[in-house]
Amino acid sequence: MSTNHHEHKHHLKIDDEWKIVRAIVGNFVHCTRHPFAVDESPTSIIHNDREDVVFLAPFLPLHLNHILAVCEEGKIRYFGPFTPFAWLKTVEIVTLPPYAFCCPGFIDLHHHAPQYAYAGTATDRLLTGPGGWLEEYAFPAERSLRDNPEQTRHLFQKVVQATLQRGTTSVVYFGTLDVVPCQQLVDAVLQYGQRAWVGKVCMDRNAPADYCQPTQQNLTETQQLVQYIYETAGKRSTSPRLPLVFPLITPRFIPTCTPELLSALGDYARSEDLHITTHISESIDEVQWSQALEGGAEDATILHQHGLLTRQSILAHGVWLSDTAAQLLRETQSAIAHCPLSNFFFANQSLPCRKLLEQGNLVGLGTDIAGGYNPSMLSACRCAVIASRTLDHQRQSLTNQHEQSSSASSTLLDYRHAFYMATLGGAYALNMQNHLGNFEIGKDFDAVVLTVQSNIFVCPRRDTMADIFQKLCNLADDRNVSHVFVAGKQVIGSS
Ligand SMILES: [Zn+2]
């Protein structure tokens, strides 16, 4: 957002043009672009000549004492330095405390809602095989929702509340194999006013006999869920407002989906212009299983053959993508959902996230509930930073062993890169960058306010505002989430 843009907007009588209903006054932080979009060092904090904007990095301005106005449709209509506009008298004003920052709402690109029931357990299992994660935990937990509508409703309400309370405004949710629990998940999302992509999990092979469907039934129930979402949340092409819930084509992963099913899902996604999600090249055992079934082909190649790599595809993990596969994802503009906590347990390695971002791959963050046990996107941010440091340690130890200077470039990410992936990076991954991810005029106002509470120590004479924001990034939890807004509506916190 340029300064000119602000000055231009100053002179607009925005109350004549839009019905402003709410204004937020305080400090704002958001990413204005990709961290590696141009050759600039993101390491130093730049103070520009305006005292009310501090750049934490060239892509990450911190706006002090600003005002943001939201119209009736939930969109941002003004964002600039605080000015006592006449129309402020007629709207609801949310004035933030001095040590609070309004940030774009977090976007969780990978979440298995039914698995929230056992999040925090099963961390001692392998992903696949007898007694493994899928067979012992994931499949039974998902299947159990089939016969317990009350329990399912309660669980999904808790899922949506837990994510909203942590500032996650958009989530890409895997449902279950059965369509009815998926419809209940849609209901819970709409009840609490979150934004979500909800998919019926598809499986027609290598799944337990009582948790597997014939190929055609997978397709029929997927279409049923898509229709249900259009009926309850509206259809994007015909709604004046951006719907809160979007349909999602969701083959679980290649080992549980026949080529016929993958092709049918790819065709349907194309015909309806739908988002797609699945797992890709997650772990050594998953990669070996896929290759044994598909004549040695890589996951990315197989998905591409079936029309499942599109600009609206979100692929979880990608830890073991080859360079060719990563290139295929760039060419198709398919995104990666980086789930660092889950990767520590199941993937045998960390994603070379910085390299992928520098190469131009679209990468956002996911919690992967319950492969990752923590529903907080701030936790996912911290894990992404730690994962990047483990890769750096590996690089250093290899360099020492071979006694040669490493020519490998940096693997390191810091809290600012992670903040990008949790916000604007997630919006780009979903191809929603024109609607979500930062505070540009015209976007939907999806936001979280992070506020210093007694769990974070602030030393006023020592800490700059940049320090306080970094403390929140590293130390905040749900106690520090004072307000959450989705499409301009306050969904968490008292106004
Ligand atoms: Zn997953």
Boltz pocket constraint, residues with backbone or C-beta under 6 A from the ligand:
constraints:
  - pocket:
      binder: B
      contacts: [[A, 110], [A, 112], [A, 279], [A, 316], [A, 368], [A, 369], [A, 371]]
      max_distance: 6.0
